């Protein structure tokens, strides 16, 4: 009997689910961005893993230092008046707990 060259399993949905799983994994590892609304303003929030932080920062809520190697959040306005570049320049590093109670 001659050999068949067509694939035996359908590759369509499986390829999409693999790509979806990879994006979820990168979101978990590298802290995916999402939008939150606090006090009537829209903020872009990104979690930073402890292994990714290499500089000390000062939390704008409690004014305490965020030491290198500490997991924390980076927050910036998503609906600022001066555009996306100005919003990114004004981003701040927050303790995760401080952002949750803000």
SVG drawing of the C-alpha trace seen along z (x, -y; Angstrom):
<svg xmlns="http://www.w3.org/2000/svg" viewBox="-15 -67 35 69">
<polyline fill="none" stroke="black" stroke-width="0.4" points="0.0,0.0 1.4,-3.5 2.4,-5.9 0.1,-8.8 1.8,-12.3 -1.1,-14.1 -1.1,-14.7 -3.1,-12.2 -4.2,-14.8 -5.9,-18.1 -3.5,-20.9 -5.8,-24.0 -7.3,-24.2 -4.3,-22.6 -1.9,-25.2 -4.1,-28.0 -4.3,-26.5 -0.5,-26.0 0.0,-29.7 -2.6,-30.7 -0.8,-28.6 2.6,-30.2 1.1,-33.7 -0.4,-32.8 3.0,-31.5 4.8,-34.6 2.1,-36.7 2.7,-34.7 6.5,-34.9 6.9,-38.5 3.8,-40.1 1.2,-40.9 -0.3,-44.3 -4.0,-45.0 -6.1,-48.0 -7.8,-48.9 -10.0,-51.8 -9.3,-53.4 -10.9,-56.6 -12.5,-57.3 -9.2,-57.1 -8.0,-54.3 -4.5,-52.9 -2.3,-50.4 -0.9,-47.9 2.0,-45.5 3.3,-43.1 7.1,-42.9 8.7,-39.6 11.4,-39.8 14.0,-38.4 13.3,-41.2 13.8,-44.1 17.4,-45.3 17.1,-48.9 15.6,-50.3 12.4,-52.4 10.3,-54.5 6.7,-53.6 4.5,-56.7 1.9,-55.4 4.0,-54.6 7.3,-56.4 9.3,-53.3 11.9,-51.7 11.2,-48.8 14.5,-46.9 16.0,-45.1 14.6,-41.5 11.2,-42.4 8.1,-41.7 6.1,-44.8 3.7,-46.7 4.4,-49.3 1.5,-51.7 0.8,-54.5 -2.2,-56.4 -4.0,-54.9 -6.1,-57.9 -3.7,-60.8 -4.2,-64.2 -0.7,-64.4 -0.6,-61.1 0.9,-57.7 4.5,-58.8 3.9,-61.2 2.0,-58.5 4.8,-56.1 7.3,-58.7 5.2,-59.3 4.9,-55.6 5.6,-54.7 6.6,-51.5 4.3,-50.5 4.4,-47.8 1.8,-45.2 0.0,-45.7 0.0,-49.5 -1.6,-49.3 -4.3,-46.9 -5.4,-49.2 -5.1,-52.4"/>
</svg>
